[in-house]
Amino acid sequence: MEDNADKELRVLQLRFIGKILAGFTHESRNYLAIIKESAGLVGDMMQLGRSIEESADQYLETIRSIEDQVERSTRHCKYLSRFSHRMDIEFSSFSCNDLMEELMALVHRFANQKRIELAADFQQDLPDIYGNPSLIQFLVFGFLEKNLMELAQKSRLVIRTESAGGPVAISIISEGAQLDAGGEKTEFPFEVYNGVAKRLGGTISIGEGRVTFTLPVKAPNV
């Protein structure tokens, strides 16, 4: 039987997956809406009898817009596919940079809603990690969402990865003003996330405007 900590973890994991899926569907609808609008413009131009020769530039611009949205949508679908397949097996070998790039793409909409810039600062020669990628994404998302809720508009969040030949460090660095803490503040379940970090063989360190997850290259008990 699960204890209270395990139950809370499961609830937070399901919420995490739900948020990712909700963000994905909203982004997909945006892509489809632009494609529909562009296709409608081409139809209007044809109904008005505007030949391709007369309006070549506008036709080409509209076609490029459709192609761009199809490409964006395809790339977004790939991110979601990778995200879902990471849950197929508990342990696998993966690039930390790929993992963070994927997570940033899937939470991009939430940052846009808050008018907060998401930026990547990835060390390019990181060793691959052998561990549980879905738990790492869950861990980083929890603190990333916390920052998105607490930072003022026009702030900046940087996701940094680095290693000096040993463990890999993932940092969330906040650059901007904090919102005034008005009203009732939701308690952040730090102990649950700290338990996940320990399960991964890692640690969480929190400083001024920065939270860092230090993870071993090989997870314990593997």
C-alpha positions as CSV (number, residue, x, y, z in Angstrom):
1,M,0.0,0.0,0.0
2,E,1.3,3.5,-0.9
3,D,2.1,5.9,1.9
4,N,1.0,9.5,1.7
5,A,4.2,10.7,0.1
6,D,3.9,8.1,-2.7
7,K,0.2,9.1,-3.2
8,E,1.2,12.8,-3.4
9,L,3.9,12.0,-5.9
10,R,1.5,10.1,-8.1
11,V,-1.0,13.0,-8.0
12,L,1.7,15.5,-9.0
13,Q,3.0,13.2,-11.8
14,L,-0.5,12.9,-13.3
15,R,-0.9,16.7,-13.0
16,F,2.4,17.1,-14.8
17,I,1.4,14.9,-17.6
18,G,-2.0,16.6,-17.8
19,K,-0.3,20.1,-18.0
20,I,2.0,18.9,-20.8
21,L,-0.9,17.4,-22.8
22,A,-3.0,20.6,-22.3
23,G,-0.2,22.8,-23.5
24,F,0.4,20.5,-26.5
25,T,-3.3,20.6,-27.6
26,H,-3.5,24.4,-27.3
27,E,-0.3,24.8,-29.4
28,S,-1.6,22.3,-32.0
29,R,-4.9,24.2,-32.3
30,N,-2.9,27.4,-32.9
31,Y,-0.9,25.8,-35.7
32,L,-4.1,24.4,-37.3
33,A,-5.9,27.8,-37.0
34,I,-3.1,29.5,-38.9
35,I,-3.0,26.8,-41.6
36,K,-6.8,27.1,-42.0
37,E,-6.5,30.9,-42.2
38,S,-3.8,30.7,-44.8
39,A,-5.6,28.1,-46.9
40,G,-8.7,30.4,-46.7
41,L,-6.7,33.3,-48.0
42,V,-5.6,31.3,-51.0
43,G,-9.2,30.3,-51.7
44,D,-10.3,33.9,-51.5
45,M,-7.7,35.0,-53.9
46,M,-8.7,32.3,-56.4
47,Q,-12.4,33.3,-56.0
48,L,-11.5,36.9,-56.8
49,G,-9.8,35.6,-60.0
50,R,-6.3,36.7,-59.0
51,S,-4.0,34.6,-61.1
52,I,-0.8,33.1,-59.8
53,E,1.1,35.2,-62.3
54,E,-0.4,38.4,-61.0
55,S,0.0,37.6,-57.3
56,A,2.9,35.3,-57.3
57,D,4.6,36.9,-54.3
58,Q,1.4,36.7,-52.1
59,Y,0.7,33.1,-53.1
60,L,4.3,32.1,-52.3
61,E,4.2,33.9,-49.0
62,T,1.0,32.1,-48.0
63,I,2.4,28.8,-49.0
64,R,5.5,29.4,-47.0
65,S,3.4,30.3,-44.0
66,I,1.5,27.0,-44.3
67,E,4.8,25.0,-44.7
68,D,6.2,26.8,-41.7
69,Q,3.2,25.9,-39.5
70,V,3.3,22.3,-40.7
71,E,7.0,22.1,-39.8
72,R,6.4,23.6,-36.4
73,S,3.5,21.2,-35.7
74,T,5.5,18.2,-36.9
75,R,8.4,19.2,-34.6
76,H,6.0,19.7,-31.7
77,C,4.5,16.2,-32.3
78,K,8.0,14.7,-32.2
79,Y,8.7,16.3,-28.8
80,L,5.4,14.9,-27.4
81,S,6.2,11.5,-28.9
82,R,9.6,11.5,-27.3
83,F,8.1,12.7,-24.0
84,S,5.6,9.8,-23.9
85,H,8.1,7.1,-25.0
86,R,10.4,8.1,-22.1
87,M,7.8,6.6,-19.8
88,D,7.9,3.2,-21.5
89,I,10.9,2.0,-19.5
90,E,12.2,3.1,-16.1
91,F,15.8,3.4,-17.0
92,S,17.5,4.4,-20.3
93,S,20.5,6.3,-21.6
94,F,19.8,9.8,-22.9
95,S,21.2,13.3,-23.5
96,C,20.4,15.7,-20.8
97,N,20.4,18.6,-23.3
98,D,17.8,16.7,-25.5
99,L,15.7,16.1,-22.4
100,M,15.7,19.8,-21.4
101,E,15.1,21.0,-25.0
102,E,12.1,18.7,-25.2
103,L,10.7,20.0,-21.9
104,M,11.2,23.6,-22.8
105,A,9.4,23.1,-26.1
106,L,6.4,21.5,-24.3
107,V,6.2,24.3,-21.6
108,H,6.8,27.1,-24.0
109,R,3.2,28.1,-24.2
110,F,3.0,28.5,-20.4
111,A,6.0,30.9,-20.4
112,N,4.4,32.9,-23.3
113,Q,1.2,33.2,-21.3
114,K,3.1,34.8,-18.4
115,R,5.2,36.8,-20.9
116,I,8.4,35.3,-19.5
117,E,11.3,34.4,-21.8
118,L,12.6,30.8,-21.7
119,A,16.3,30.5,-22.7
120,A,18.7,27.6,-23.0
121,D,22.4,27.6,-21.9
122,F,23.5,24.1,-22.6
123,Q,27.1,22.7,-22.3
124,Q,27.6,20.8,-25.5
125,D,30.0,18.1,-24.3
126,L,27.9,16.6,-21.5
127,P,28.1,12.8,-20.9
128,D,24.9,10.9,-21.4
129,I,23.0,10.0,-18.3
130,Y,21.7,6.5,-17.6
131,G,18.7,7.0,-15.4
132,N,14.9,7.8,-15.3
133,P,14.3,10.6,-17.8
134,S,10.6,11.1,-17.1
135,L,11.3,11.6,-13.3
136,I,14.0,14.2,-14.2
137,Q,11.6,16.1,-16.4
138,F,9.0,15.9,-13.7
139,L,11.5,17.3,-11.1
140,V,12.6,20.2,-13.3
141,F,9.1,21.0,-14.4
142,G,7.9,21.4,-10.7
143,F,10.4,24.2,-10.0
144,L,10.1,25.7,-13.5
145,E,6.3,26.0,-13.0
146,K,6.9,27.5,-9.6
147,N,9.2,30.2,-11.1
148,L,6.6,30.9,-13.8
149,M,4.0,31.5,-11.2
150,E,6.2,33.8,-9.0
151,L,8.0,35.9,-11.6
152,A,6.7,39.1,-13.0
153,Q,6.1,39.7,-16.7
154,K,9.2,40.4,-18.9
155,S,11.3,38.2,-16.6
156,R,13.7,35.6,-18.0
157,L,14.3,32.0,-17.1
158,V,17.5,30.3,-18.2
159,I,17.8,26.5,-18.2
160,R,21.6,25.7,-17.9
161,T,23.3,22.3,-18.1
162,E,26.9,21.7,-17.2
163,S,29.4,19.2,-16.0
164,A,33.0,19.2,-15.0
165,G,33.6,15.5,-15.8
166,G,31.5,14.2,-12.9
167,P,27.8,14.6,-12.1
168,V,25.6,16.6,-14.4
169,A,24.0,19.8,-13.1
170,I,20.7,21.3,-14.4
171,S,20.0,24.8,-13.2
172,I,17.0,27.1,-13.4
173,I,18.2,30.7,-13.2
174,S,15.6,33.4,-12.7
175,E,16.3,36.9,-14.0
176,G,13.6,39.4,-13.1
177,A,11.3,40.7,-10.3
178,Q,9.3,38.5,-8.0
179,L,5.5,39.1,-7.9
180,D,4.1,40.5,-4.6
181,A,2.9,37.6,-2.5
182,G,-0.7,38.7,-2.1
183,G,-3.6,36.6,-0.9
184,E,-3.3,32.9,0.2
185,K,-0.1,31.3,-1.2
186,T,-0.1,27.7,-2.3
187,E,2.4,25.6,-0.4
188,F,5.1,24.1,-2.6
189,P,5.6,20.3,-2.0
190,F,9.4,20.5,-1.7
191,E,9.7,17.3,0.3
192,V,8.1,15.3,-2.6
193,Y,10.5,16.8,-5.2
194,N,13.4,16.3,-2.8
195,G,12.5,12.7,-2.4
196,V,12.5,12.3,-6.2
197,A,15.9,13.9,-6.4
198,K,17.2,11.4,-3.8
199,R,15.6,8.5,-5.7
200,L,17.6,9.6,-8.7
201,G,20.7,9.7,-6.7
202,G,20.9,13.5,-6.9
203,T,20.5,16.6,-4.8
204,I,18.7,19.9,-5.0
205,S,20.4,23.1,-4.0
206,I,18.6,26.5,-3.8
207,G,20.2,29.9,-3.8
208,E,19.2,33.4,-4.7
209,G,17.5,33.3,-8.1
210,R,18.7,29.8,-8.8
211,V,17.8,26.2,-8.2
212,T,20.3,23.4,-9.2
213,F,19.7,19.7,-9.6
214,T,22.9,17.6,-9.4
215,L,22.5,14.2,-11.0
216,P,24.8,11.2,-11.3
217,V,25.7,10.0,-14.7
218,K,24.5,6.6,-13.7
219,A,21.5,6.3,-11.4
220,P,21.8,4.3,-8.2
221,N,20.6,0.6,-8.0
222,V,20.9,0.2,-11.8
